[in-house]
Amino acid sequence: MARYVARRLLSGILTLWVIASLTFFLSRAIPGGPFDSEKQLPPAVLENLNKKYHLDWPIWKQYLDYMWRLIKWDLGPSFRYANQTVNEIIAQGFPVSAQLGLMALAVAVVVGISAGIISALRQYRWQDHLAMTLATVGFSVPSFILGSILIYIFSYRLGWLPASRWGTWDRAIMPVLALSAFPTSFIARLVRSSMLEVLQQDYMKAARAKGMPGYILIYRHALKNAILPVITFLGPLSAQILTGSFVIETIFAIPGMGRTFVTSIANRDYTLIMGVTMFYSVLLVAANLIVDLLYAVVDPRIKVAGGGE
Amino acid sequence: MDLQRFQPVPREALAGQEIPRPSTTYWQDAWRRLRRHRLAMLGLTVIVVLILLAIFVPMLSPYSYDQQNLSKAYQPPSAEHWFGTDNLGRDLFVRTMFGARISLAVGFFSSLMAGIIGIIYGAISGYFGGTVDNIMMRIVDVIYGLPTTLYVILLMVVLKPGLKTIFIALAITSWIGMARIVRGQVLSLKEWEFVLAARTLGVPPWKIIWRHLVPNALGPIIVTMTVEVPAAIFTESWLSFLGLGVSAPIASWGSLAADAYQNLRTAPWTLIFPGLFISITMLAFQFLGDGLRDALDPRMRK
């Protein structure tokens, strides 16, 4: 177990190092400097700016400096938003994004698992057909289309829900729905198929023969085993929701990190792009690590195998 | 050896022993199974129709994808403009079909690149095993730790936004999944006797990989390539929606949806059609992928 944890940790750190180097060298390879704009800056100002951001240093020195500051988690100043550091910008946007993301995650897990169980227990009946039809739709309609359609119907036509910004419950409904549609569908299908598999096992038959009541049977014997694949999916799921938030926050004008990231790309705000990318990477690597460990704890067979390949 | 001790078997004794029908090959068998999969055939039909539309509509239509007519801006669907017109009076039917060209090209190209790079990488890693495998798979693990969309975005930042960049970015990132699957297949296939026999006869490694291992892993490879097509189409439309993809006047489904989103209140039809086409394409490839999985590799069924 300890070896497994250590290996996972090492692989996570390696991923972070690669992505850090990649963001550094890619941002240095961008054609056109960060201060290229419509109005020409006087050469003296440009020189001072370059000096201030250490852009006059040799590349290896910049790289080492960058790495050292990353370790201290100092992401530097933003190139575009004067007087704001990347850390500050992340601190502003992240709570909003975290709220949105966690709500979507909760909806996906709760609704997805319930729908999967119901379809499996009512296989080939109307409940199953309804759930699986919805899941197929949720699987194939991209979130930006779904979000736009929701805005058109509920804001523009019916006027029930506000189409933008963040902070109240009614503002959260549509973004959470649009963001969670895909993962919910995925989880529902996953749980349905694994539940169907579990229901056919001999121990289910044995438990039923003992006279165990239906709901205990479902909860204690079927669900616990059927839910295992969902845990493996939690890693990709968080990545899914994270990248999904770029689009959703843009559509619904939510002042979160996803929208900041998208605008920073359009603005060519190097340090912000690099900083947010690093932040996302740390988040995802941590999520993957937690999921791997969780899986090893929940499923004892993993420990015996010792690897988790 | 005394030949007198042998005697020929009479012809009649062989009757009933010959195989009455020509044997079915793996591919004939798979095709038969696929044909029985109704949703997969529906998906396949939709894809073929879509390809034909994408090729011929922009060729045959009286309008072109970038032809503006400001006096006819924001026209709802009519006999003249089937899907209506956009804010510059461009015909949306032609633009949507032109978008289909872009989306399908991106999808197929990405799938092809995933196939080429992924097969070579995965086969080398799996066949040689040991340290080579260890290093190659650690590299894959490190890249796999983050979603490909993040890498694609980083590349799009560096390279100039545009169609060529999308092709490059998707080619660079799409092969990871394929490499893992091919490696797994090769790892188990290379333990078989026919590989041992080939190796004993002195067949060089690349020939064993190409002639013996890859053909035996074609089932999962084809399934993975099929799934890669909608994934790439999705990534492209997603990027274009965010303004990181194709630039005007070229249309892709994502950029059409982005334009539509800006004018959603006044011209909702501009969103419906690109949205519908993206969704139908996703659905069609998903059905085909499911069918192929059942047909080609019963072991992969879950």
Interface residues (C-beta under 8 A of the other chain):
Chain A: S11 G12 L14 T15 V18 I19 L22 T23 L26 S27 A29 I30 P31 T136 V137 F139 S140 V141 P142 F144 I145 S148 I149 I151 Y152 Y156 S193 P236 A239 Q240 L242 T243 F246 V247 T250 I251 V262 I265 A266 R268 I273 T277 Y280 S281 L284 V285 N288
Chain B: R138 D141 V142 I143 G145 L146 P147 T149 L150 Y151 I153 L154 L155 M156 V157 V158 K160 F234 S237 W238 F241 L242 G243 L244 G254 A257 A258 A260 Y261 L264 R265 P268 L271 P274 G275 I278 S279 I280 M282 L283 Q286 K302
